[in-house]
């Protein structure tokens, strides 16, 4: 009877050790993916007119009033300029 109890306890301990090791492996892989995505410069910016998020490298960049704005299209950029002038 004690042998079964001892085996059950050892299996539970082994289960938690394996689970903990798998979590550490998964977390380190996730950190590497975050570092890689940050290095590529794929930050998202929000268009101030239509509120759409666009990758920064694909956005239309405009200098308006000494400040840089990012837009999803030329149409949104001109609409924003008209909004500011009125």
Secondary structure, 3 states (H helix, E strand, C coil): CHHHHHHHHHHHHHHHHHHHHHHHHHHHHHHHHHHHHHHCCCCEEECCCCCCEEEHHHCEEEEECCEEEEECCHHHHHHHHHHHHC
